[in-house]
Amino acid sequence: MDSNTASSSLPQNATPLRTRLRKSLKEIEEQCTDCGACMRHCAFLKQHGSLLTLVRQLELSTPEQVQISFGCSLCGLCTTVCPQKLDPCGLFLDLRRHRAAMAPLELTPYKALLFYERLGASKLFSLFHLPPGCTTIFFPGCALPGTRPAVTHRLFAHLQSQNKNLGLVLTCCTKPSHDLGRSDVFQNNFQAIKKRLLTHHITTVLTACPNCTAIFRQYAPELSTENIFSLLAEFVPAPIDNPHKHQEVVVHDPCPLRGDRQSQEAARTIVSQLGYTIRPMAHQQNKTLCCGEGGAVGCVQPQLATSWTQKRIAQAQGRTIITTCGGCSAMFARFTAVLHLADLLFGKYVGNSPQPKISKPPMTYLNRLLLKLRYSWRVWWHKKAGEN
């Protein structure tokens, strides 16, 4: 494939995308040594022989060819391990954007995911509680409020005890559309969130979702974004006669926080101080593997997505998996014992063992709505009290 010829088939109104794709394709063709480092632990690349093989066979003017990119989890491991410092992950995301610009995407396989996103970003489910003097907000994302509303409430209450002017924003960052290459949908939604925060002089965003953390850091550099577990490492309730003390567990690092050493170490600090013994896991921290949820691959290639999940579970060797991502937790929970770190800190206890109640659809939607109404009522009450 001639990268210059191929990239000329891109939509003429997509100059930045065309430029990035041309550059990425040229760099890979000229610099990739076909060493196999990116392919070694990636089931997606193994399907196509190698990155170089895939790029050389790729025809950008053919939608069916570009559709290949929707089998990539966008986890970023390939970019991390590349000895030539190439960015295959960025290429595959841009290929998705190119495919969306070429012709309407077939969205039927993603129907449930996009409904989840659309409802989460709607006025019905969204809440912007920005009290007077507020410069910092808590942005829990979608998964935690839906699956663990009580844990989310206790977590926010704790953060609020440290900062009485802390705001709360309940809405969706629309990362699903971002990962599907639907750039217009993503930019329209996320830019509206960012504009509203900046207009209210918000400077800091505390995130509980790794995906939201990554989105804010990349697309809202004007704001300081911090994953809450980096803060919570300073607040660890001491376990009393914890029956699971010294139980061996593994910590799964979410791939959106692959390069965030601070949050990775914070998670381990919390788990250790709670009395658990952490055993190293193959592929951890900056070389972590996708749980299987990434890139919405499960919507179109469920067996491929599940292969990532099963590989991760095999690496846990029967130990309970602890993670800071609601999506990862849900993927692993289908096959093995898993705990979200927020469960350990703010879950209800039966005796001395956390027994979190994890909701599933359609209850997740009701939970998010009720949580929004709970805080909407509180905002209204305080406003009325102030007027009186």
N, C-alpha and C positions, 0 to 999 in steps of 0.2 A: 504493500500500500504506500502510495506517495502522500505523505501527510499534508503537503501544501495543496495538492489537488483535492484530497478528501475534505479538508477543512473549508474549501471554497464552496462546498455544498451546504454549509450552514446558513441559517436565515440571515439576511443582510442587516436586519435590525438588531442583531445580537453580537455586536462587535466585540465587547469584552469577553463574552463566552467563546467566540470564534478565535480570538487571540490566545486565550488560555489553552484551548484545545490544541491549536496549532503548535504552541510551545511545548505542551506536555507530550504530544505524540512525537515531535521531533527529538526531544530530550531522551525519551525512552528508546527510540530507534537508534540514536547515536551513542547513548551512554550505557544502556542496559547490557550487562555481560552475560545474561541468561544464567546466573549462578544458582538460581533456585531458592534463594533465601526467602523471598516473598511467598513462594508457592509451598514451601515445606510444611507449613502448618495451616494452610488455607484450603479448605475443601472446594471453594469456588474456583480458585485459580487452577487447582488440579484438574478440574473438568475441562480446561481449555489448553492443557499442555504446559504453558508458562505465560508470563506476562508478555514477553517479547513475541511469542507465537500469536497470542491473541491480538496484539496491536498490529502486527503485520497482516493479519487476515481481516482486520476490521474495515468495513466499508460504511462510512458515516452517512452516505446518502440513502442507505437502506434501513428503514425503521426496525426490521426484524434483527438486523445485526446489532444495532445500538441497544436493543432490548436486552442483550446479554448482561448489561451493567446492573440490571435489577436483581441479579443473583448474588451481588456483592453485599456484604453486611455493613460496609462502610465503617468497619471497626478501627481501621488505621494501623493495624499491625504490620501490614506490608510496607507502609511508609516508614514505620519505626525501624524495621530490621534491614532496610535496603542499604547496602554498603556504598552505593553510588548517590545516596541522598535524593533519590527520585520520589515522586509522590503519586503512586498508583491509586491510592484512595481518592485523592483530589480529582484524578482523571475520571474515575468511575462516577463520581458525583456529577461532574460536568457532562459526562455522557448521558446521564439521566436528564439533566437540564436540557440538553440538546434534543433528546427524544421527545420531551414534553413540548419543545418549541416546534418540532417538525410537524406534528399532527396530534390531535387529542389522544390522551392516554386512555387505555382501557382500564377504567377505575373499578369495575365490578369486583375483582379480587380484593380490593382495598376498601370495600364499602363499609364494613364495620369499623375499621380503623379511622376512616375519614369522618364517619358519623360521630365517633368518639371525640375527634378533634373539633369538629364543627360545633357540637353541643358545648364542649368545654370552653370554647371561645365566644359563645353567644352571650347576649345580655342576660339571659335567664340564669346562667351558671356563673357569670363573672361578678367579681366584687373588687372594688378599689377603695379600701379603707385607708385613707391618708390623713391622719389626725393633724391638728395644728402643731407645728414644730417638728413634724416628721421628716427625717432625711434618710431613714433606713427602712426598708420593707422586707417582710418575709414572703417569699414566693415559693410555696411548697410544690407547685406543679400539679399534675392531674392524678398520678397513681396513688400517692400517699393519702390525700383526702378521700379518695374513692374507696380504697381497700382498708384504710386504717383511720377513720375520722376521729376517734377518741384519742389515738396516739398523736395525730396532727394537732388536735386542740391542746393537749398537754404540752407538746413541744412548743407551740406558739406561746402558751402561757409562761413557760420557762424563759423563753427569749424576751418576752414582754417584761418579766420581772427584772431583767437586766437593763432594759431600755423601755421606759414607760411610754415613749412617743413612737414606738415601733409600729409601722403600718403593716397591713396585710393585703396581698393581692392574690385573688383566686381567679385564674384564667389559664388558658392553654397557650404555650409559646409557639404552637403550630409546627413543631419539628417534624411530624409525619409528612406534611406537605413539602417542607424543606428537603427531606430525604428522598421524596419521590420526584424531585426536580421541578415541582410546581412553584417556581420562584415568585411569580406574581402574587399568588395566594399567600405564601409565607411572608413576603416583604410587606404587603398591605396590612396584614394582621400584626406582625411583630413591630413594625415601625410605628403603628398606632399605640402599642403598649409603651414603647420607648419614649415617644413624644409626650405621652400623658405623664410619665414618671419625671421626665426632665422639666416639663412645665410646672410640676409641683415641687421642684427643687430637690428631688430624690437624688442622693449621691451613691447609695450603697444598696445592693440587692443580696439578701441571704437566701440561698437556694437549697432545697432538700433533694431535688431531682438532678442526677448527673447530666441528663440531656438538657435540662433547662440551664444548668451551669455552663455547659459548652456553648449553647446558643447565645446567652447573654455575653459571655466573654468574647465571642467572635463578632457579634453584630451590634453590641452596645458597649464599645470600648470607653465611652464617656462615663459609664457607671463602673463602680468597683463591685465586682461579683465574688462572693465567697461562699463555698459550700459549708453548710451549717455544722457539719461534723468536725471541721477544723476548730470551730468555736467550742463545741460540746466536749472536746477532749479535756477542756479545763473544768468540766462539770461531770463527774462520774460518780453516781451514788454507790457507796460501798456495799457490796452484797453481804447479807447477814446469813451465815450458815447456808450458803448456796450449795444445794445438793449436786450441782453440776460443776462445782469448782474443780479446776484442773482437767475438765473434760477436753479432749482434743477436738479442735475445730479448724477449719480453713477459712481464710478470708478471700472472697472473690472481688477483685477490683473492677468496677464498671469501665468499659472501654472508652466512654466519653471523657473520663478523667485519667486517661492513660498517662499523661504527662504531669499530673498534679501530685507530686510527691508529698506535699503537705497534707492533703486530705487522705491519702493512702496511709501515711504514718499515723495520722490522727485516729483513723478507724482501728488500727492495730493497738494503739495506746488504750482506747476505750475497751476493746475486747479483753485485753490483758488485765486491765484494772478491775474488770468485772469478774475476774477469777478464772477465765478460760485459758487453756494452753493452745497457742497457735502453732500449727505445723505448716511449714512452707508448702506452697502449691506450685506445681509446674506451671509455667507461664503466669507470673504474677507481676503486679505493678505495671511498669511501662510495656511489658511484654504479655499482658493479660490477653485472654481469648474472649471472643464474643460469646454471650450466653445463648445466642440463637435468635434473639429478638431483633437485633440490629438490622437497619435498612429495610424493614418490613419484608424480608425474604420469605418468612413463613407464610405470607399471603399467597405467594406464587410458587414457591418450592419448599413445601413443609418438610419434606424428608431431608433436604439440605440443611435447613435451619435446625432441625432436631438433631442432626449429626453433631453440630457444634455443642448443643446442650448436653448430649450424652458424653461427648469427649470431656467436657468440663466436670461432669459428675464422676466419671471414671477417675479423673485426676484427684478428686476429693477422697477417694479410697474409703468410702463409707462414712466419712466424718460429716458432721453438720456444717453446712455452708452458711457463712455470715456475709452479708453484702449491704451496701448503702443505696442500692437501686431497687425501686419497686418493680420495674420490668424484669430485671434479672431474677428477683425473688419469685415472681409469678412463673417464670419459665422453669426454674429449678423445682419449684413446689409440685410440679406435675409428676416428678419422679423420685424426689429425695427430700430429706429434712433440710430446711433452710429457714433462716431468721433474718429479718431486716434489722439493722443495727438500732433503728428507732424503737423496735419492739422491745429490745433489751433495756433501753433507757426509760421508755415511757409506756410500755405495755402493762396491762393489768397482771397481777401476780396471783397464782393459785399456790398457796404455800410460799415457796421461794423460787418457783419456776415460772418464767413468763409464758403465758398462754394467750397469745394474741389472737383476736378474732379477725380473720382475713376475709373480707367480703369479695364476692364475685359479681359480675354483671347478672341481672340488671341492678342489683343493690348498690353497686358502685356509683351509679348515676344518682340514685336517691340520696346516698350519703353525701355526695358533693353538694347537692341542692340544699339539704338540711343544714350542712355546715355553713353554707352561704347565708341562709335565712337566720341562722343563729347569730352570726356576726352582724348581719344587716339590722336585726332587732336591737342588738347592743348599741350599734352606732346611732340608731334612731332614738333610743332611750336616753343616751348621753346628750344628744343634741337637744331633746326636749327639756331635759333637766337643766342644761345650760341656759336655755331661754327663760326658764322660770327662776 
